[in-house]
Amino acid sequence: MEMHRPGAGAPLLLIRGGQVYSPDNLGRQDVLIAAGRIVAVSRELSLPRGDLVDEVDATGLLVLPGFIDAHVHIIGGGGEGGPETRNRDILLGSITRAGVTTVIGMIGVDCLTRTVEDLLAKARALTLEGITAYILTGGYAVPTPTITGSVVRDIAFIEDVLGVGEIAVSDHRSSQPTLSELQKIAAEARMGGLLGKKCGVMVFHVGNGPRGLQPLREILDNTEIPATQLIPCHVNRNPRLFAESIEYARKWGMVDLTAGIAPALGFADAIKPSQAVKRLLEAGVSIDRITMTSDANGNMPVFNAAGEVIGLEVQQVIHLYNEVRDLVREERLPVDAAILPVTKNVAHYFRLRNKGAVSVGKDADLLLVEPDLTLRSVYAHGHLMVRDGELLVRGVYE
């Protein structure tokens, strides 16, 4: 049971005696935090008692890195069913209650009424409210919207911009981009990443269309762009695309599963994300090539045969935490493996150098959870955001 012994305005936070996953299982360790960073991870740290240290007894709990959700529609998604189907801005509490401490925001299908400037402002608001938020420039459409007039300039010159996406392919809602157009965007993202010392990735929305991952394979076959620069999302949406993603991950690079696409959530053809991870591993895909994201605050529309929207499902960040929990509870993956697709792997592909691990020098984004992964506490930059489901830090409009 987590116990707090607060110091009066203490500059140090000591989380004592928890089972630390860095994500590697380090056993029982103490974690010392100062100025929002982890400054020590060691057994039985000896510190002076008093007002200098805010101490938390985490005996019996697991200490995990805060989750990174790399696919969130922070200014809302949807709109393809008409103006009334446009979703609203996400609230801080829906992120932190799900154990997520870092998000990457993006525009979705609606590149007309939503702008990258608005996306950037929302990301900066979330960062000021206590978590860490980045964005991708662009959106579904090609030519894709930017702030500076080009993908390469946005990535190279705007600190918050990591890459471009989600560019839609194999979907009736895409702008049906040519291979040449996709290659140009991928090349710009790559160069922007090099010049800005960032990942410069190109994230793809992959729809239900029969072409599947063919556009990505053609880019890799016809250019020198590394496979690490291309990220296909929603690959668990149907059996055909999932089978294709297995071969893609074996030969080329990483694939991203969507936690909110699952049979229990109304997607009858989908592969449950936790089961998809297990099946990828059984098929010989390295776990290092698997990430999982929520697609939160985006609309998942249901279309009839005429292409008309007949239903909507709004994705939630909590789906991500639930699927990681199910990886442990139902698929029997060890905790250190189950959290990789939402911690270290995401930090690696997006080059988030201070995220995804419990180790010295990293941001103090931490989760305290029960052994069955019941979430107890969420820390972002060393600040307690959530305790037992209660929001201790709220967004401005919560």
N, C-alpha and C positions, 0 to 999 in steps of 0.2 A: 504494500500500500504506500502510495507516494505521500511523504510528509515534508512540510516546509518549515524551515526555521529562518525567517527573514532577518536580514540585517537592516539597519536604518539607512536607506539610500546607499546600499552596499554597491561598490564598484565591481565586485567579483561575484560570480555565480558558480557554485560547486554542485554538480549533480553526482551524488555519491552512491556507489555500489550497484549500479545497474548492469545488466548484461548487454555490453556494447557490441553493435554490429556496424562495422566501419565502411562498407557492408560486410567485410569478413568478420566472423565471430571472434571477438577479442576476449571473450569471457568477462568476468566482473571487473569493472574499471570505474575510476572516478574521472569526470570530465570537468575541466576548469574553463570558465568563459570570462573574458574581459573585453570590453568595448565591442561586443557583438561578434567576436571571433573566438574560436577554440584555441586556447594557449597551452593546454596540457591534457593528455590522456594517459593515465597511469593508475596503478593499484595503490590504494590507501594513501592518497595525497595528504600531506601534513600541512595544514594552514592554521594561522592564528585565529582563534574564535573571537567573535565580537562583531562590531558594526561593519567591518570590511567585507564580510562574506555573507551572501544569501545562500543558504545550504538547503538542498533538496535530497531527501533520502529516497533513492529509487530502487531499494532492495526488492527483489522479486519482479521487477519490471525490465522490459527490453528498451534499450536506447537505440533508436534508428535515425538515419539521416532524414531530414524533411523531404517529402516527395516533391518531384519536379513534374509539373503537368505542362507538356510542351505543345498542347493544342487546345487553346481556350478562346472562345469568342467573347472577349471581355467587353466589347461594346454591343453584344447581341448578334445573333445570326438570323437566318431565315429571310422571309420577304417574298419568296417565290410563289406564295399563295395570295399575294396582294399586300397592300400596306398594313392591314390589320394583323398580319402574321409576322411582322418585324419584332424580334425579341428585344429586351431592354438590356442596359448595362448590368454586368455582374456585380454582386455585392461581396465585400471582403469576407464576411462571415461564411458564405457558402464555399469559399476556398479553404480557409483555415480550419473549419470544422471537419474537412475531409483530409486533414493531415498534409495539405499541400502548402509549401512555403515559397515556391518559385513557380511562376507561370510565364508562358510565352503566348502572347495574344496575336490574333490574326483576323482579318476580314474573311468572310465566306462568300456566299453566292452574290450578295448585293454590293457591287462595286460602284453603284450610282448614288445611293443616298447615304452610304457610309464612306468615310474617308480615312486615309492613313494618318492624317493629322489628328483626327478624333481618336483613333486607336492609340497614337503616341501619348496624347494627353491622358487617356484613361490609364495607360500603363504607368505613367509617372504618378498619377493619383494613388494607385495601388501601392507603389513603392513608398510614397509618403505616408500611407496608412499603416505600413509596417512589414510588408512582405517584399519580395523582389519580382519585378515584372519587366519583361522584354517584349519585343514585337518582331513580326515579319512584315516587311513591306509587301505591297501587291494584294492580290485577291484571286478569285476564280478566273477573271477575264484576262484575255490577251488581245491587245496591249494591256498591261497590268498597271494599276494606279501606283503612283509614288509621291513622295514629298518634293524631292529636288528635281524631278524630271527624268531620272534614270535609276534603275535598280542598283547599279554599281555605286553611284554617288550616295544613295540612301544608306547602303551598308557601310561604305568606307567612312562617311562623315558624321553619321548620326549614331551616337553611342548606344542607344537603346535598340537599334535595328541589327538583328543577327543574320537574317537571310531573307528569302522571298517565298511567298506562298499564302494560302494554299492554292496553287494553280490547278484548275480542274481538267482532268482527262477522262476519257472513257465514260462520259456522262452527258446526257442530253441537255444539261444546264451549262455545260462548258461552252466556250466560244469556238470550239473545234479548231484549236491551234494546229498549225503545220509543224512538222519536225524542225524546220528551219527556225521558226519562232521559238520553240521550246529550247533548242540548242543555244540560241542567242541569250535567252533569259538565264539559263544555267551557266553560261560563260560569264555573264555580267555578275551573277551572284558569286561565282568562284573568284573573280578578280576583285570584287568588293571585299570579300573575306580576306584575301591576301593583303590588300592595301590597308584594311582596317584592323588586321590581326584578329579576325573573327572566323566563325565557322563558314559563313557564306553558303549555307545549304539552300536547296530548292525543295520545298515541301509540296507534294502532290496530293490533291484530293482524287482518289481513284473511285470511280462510280461503278455501277452495275453493267456498264457496256461491255460488249464481247471482246473489245480490244484489250481490256485488262491492263496489264503492266507493259504491254508492247511499246508505248511511247518512251518509257524509261529505258527499256532494252535497246531501242533504236538510238537514243542519245549515247548510251555507253558503247554501242557498236560502231558509231560513226564519228565519235569525238575522242579526245584524250582526257575528258573530264572524269575524275575519279568517282567510283561508285559511292564513296562516302559523302558526296555532295548532293545525292538524290535520296529523298525520303518518301516512300509511298505510304499513305495512310489508309485506314479503313479496310485493311486486307482480309479481315475476318467477316466481311459483310455477306459472303456467299461461298459455297463449297468450291466452285470453279476458281474464283479469285484466290481463295486461300491455298488451294493446291498449287496454283501458279506462284504464289508468294513463297512457298517452300523451296521451289527450284530457284527462284530469284535470290533468296537469302543464302542458299548453298553456294551459288556461283558468283553473285555480285556483291550484295551488301545488306544493309539493315532493312527491316520492315517494322511498321508501326501498327499495333492493334488498337482498336477503339473500344474502350471499356463500356461505353454506352450502347454498343451494338451487340445485343444478346437476345436469344429467344424469349427470355423472361421479361424483356422490356418491349416486346411486340415485334421483334424482327425474326420471323419464323425461319428464314433461310440462314441466319447468321450462326457462326461458331462462337460459343461462349468464350470470352477472352481468356479466362484462366485455363480452360481446356485447350485453347489454341496455342498458348505458350507450351503446355505439356506436349502437344502433338508436334510442334516445331522441334522441340528438343528430341523427341523420339525419332524424328525424321533425320536427325543428324545436324540440325542447325545449331551453331554455337549460340549460347545465351547472350553473348556479347553483341549479337546482331538483332536483338529483339528489344523494342521499346513498347510502352503502353501509355496511351494518353486518353483523356476523357471526351474530347470534343465538346466540352461543357459550354452551356449557354447557347449552343447552336441548335437549330431546329432540324429534326430528322423527319422530313415530310413523307407521307404515304401517297403514292400516285395511283390513279386508276389506269385502265388500258388506253385512255385518251390523253394521258399525260397531265391530268388535272389533279390538284392537291385535294385529297379527301380526308386527311388526318395529319396531325403533328405530334411529335414527341420532343420535348425540350430536354436536352441532355444535362446531367448534373455532375459536378465534380466528384461527389461521393461515390459514383460508380467506380472510379479509379481505385479508391481505397478498398471498396468491397471486393473487387476482383483480385487485388493483391492478397487480401485476407483469405479468399477462396483458394488461391494458389497454395497456401499453407494448410488450410483446414481440409480442403477437398482433394486437391491434387497432390498433396503430401510433399511438396517441395520444401527443402529447408529454408529457413528465414533468409539466410544470406543470399541464396539464389533467387528467392521470390521477389526481393526488393530491388534487384539489379535493374529490371526494365523501367523503374520509375526513379532511380537515383543515379548510380554511377554511369550506366549506359547513356542516359540522356545528357548528363554533364559532359561525357566524352564527345558525343556527336555534335553538340551545340557549343562546345569549348567553353563551358561554364566552369572556370578554373577554381572558383571558391565554393562550388556546390557539390552535392551528391555523395559526401563522405563525412564520417566523424573522425577527423584527424586534425592535427595541429596546423593552424593557419587557415583552415576553412571557416566559412561563415557558420555561426552557431545556430543553424536551423536543425532542430531536433524534435523527435517524437518520443514520448514515453508511452509504452503500450504494455498490456498484459501479455502473457505468453501465448494466448489464443488470438492475439492481435486486436483485442478490444482497445480502442484509442483512449488514452487518459489525458495527456497534455501535449500541447503544440507550442514550440518555441520558434520564433523567427528573429534572427540576429540577437539571440539571447533574451528576448522579451517573451514572457508568457502570454500567448494569444488566446488559448482555449484550455479550459480544465473541465474534464468530465462533461463535455458537450456544451458548456457555458462559455459564451463569448466574453472574454475579459478585455479585448480590444475590438472596438466596433469601427466600421467605416463611417464617414461623415453622415451618410443618409440612412444608416441602420438604426 
